[in-house]
Amino acid sequence: MLPHICAQVHASKACVLALNKSASKAALFSGSSVTKLKGCSVMSDSTAADAIKLQGSAGFDADCLISAGGMSLSNPVTTVCAKPIIKAVPAADPFADLPAPAASNP
């Protein structure tokens, strides 16, 4: 019997977490930005085909890109994981148990 080998990458290491369940471009990196996230991932709970979008000449370097939907990447990305993960289980909302802040008018 061959051993089962798998790598588990999950949202607990996400330092960018898009919580909208259906938004297009829930996590958007664009223009000429260069994003470097060491030791963390980007996670989108959106099931949109472009839930995570990299456009323009934006550069990107992170542990992993994880999406409950899909991704649209106009440029190559540098990740620790073998490749970006799509159709993932959405992450739990870490703020779900917190009360909404009071509205204020400056």
C-alpha positions in Angstrom: 0.0 0.0 0.0 1.4 3.4 -1.0 1.4 6.1 1.7 -1.1 9.0 1.3 0.7 12.3 0.9 -1.0 15.6 0.9 -0.4 19.2 1.8 -3.0 21.1 3.7 -3.1 24.8 3.0 -5.9 26.7 4.7 -7.2 30.1 5.6 -5.8 30.2 9.1 -2.6 31.7 7.6 -4.6 34.3 5.6 -3.5 37.9 6.3 -5.9 39.1 3.6 -9.4 37.6 3.9 -12.2 38.7 1.6 -15.5 37.7 3.3 -18.1 38.6 0.7 -19.6 35.4 -0.6 -20.3 36.5 -4.2 -18.3 39.6 -5.1 -16.4 39.8 -8.3 -12.8 41.0 -7.5 -13.3 40.4 -3.8 -9.5 40.6 -3.5 -8.1 42.9 -6.1 -4.5 43.7 -6.8 -4.0 46.1 -9.7 -2.0 48.8 -11.3 1.7 48.7 -10.8 1.5 47.6 -7.2 3.9 45.0 -5.8 2.4 42.9 -3.0 4.8 40.8 -0.8 3.1 38.9 2.0 5.7 36.7 3.8 4.3 34.0 6.0 0.7 34.4 5.0 -1.9 33.8 2.3 -4.7 35.6 0.5 -8.2 33.9 0.9 -11.4 34.9 -0.8 -14.8 33.4 0.3 -16.4 34.6 -2.9 -17.6 32.0 -5.4 -17.2 34.4 -8.3 -15.0 33.3 -11.2 -12.7 36.2 -10.5 -12.9 36.3 -6.7 -9.2 37.0 -6.6 -8.0 39.3 -9.4 -4.5 40.4 -10.4 -4.5 42.9 -13.2 -2.3 45.5 -14.9 1.4 45.0 -14.1 0.8 44.2 -10.5 3.3 41.8 -8.9 2.4 39.3 -6.2 4.4 37.1 -3.7 2.7 35.2 -0.9 2.5 31.8 0.7 -0.7 30.9 -1.3 -3.8 32.3 -3.1 -6.9 30.4 -2.0 -10.4 31.1 -3.4 -13.8 29.5 -2.9 -14.5 30.5 -6.5 -11.9 31.3 -9.1 -9.1 33.6 -10.0 -8.1 35.9 -12.8 -4.3 36.4 -12.8 -2.9 38.6 -15.6 0.7 38.0 -14.4 2.6 35.1 -12.9 2.5 34.9 -9.1 5.1 33.7 -6.7 3.7 31.4 -4.1 5.1 28.8 -1.6 2.2 26.4 -2.5 2.5 24.5 -5.7 -0.2 26.5 -7.4 -3.1 28.8 -6.4 -6.1 26.9 -5.0 -9.6 27.3 -6.4 -13.0 25.9 -5.3 -11.8 25.8 -1.7 -14.0 25.6 1.3 -14.9 29.2 2.4 -13.1 30.4 5.6 -15.0 31.1 8.7 -15.6 34.8 9.4 -13.2 35.6 12.3 -15.4 38.6 13.2 -18.8 36.8 13.2 -19.0 36.8 17.0 -18.1 40.5 17.5 -20.8 43.2 17.8 -21.0 45.7 15.0 -19.4 49.0 15.9 -21.7 51.9 16.6 -22.2 54.2 13.7 -20.8 57.7 14.0 -21.0 60.9 12.1 -17.7 62.9 12.2 
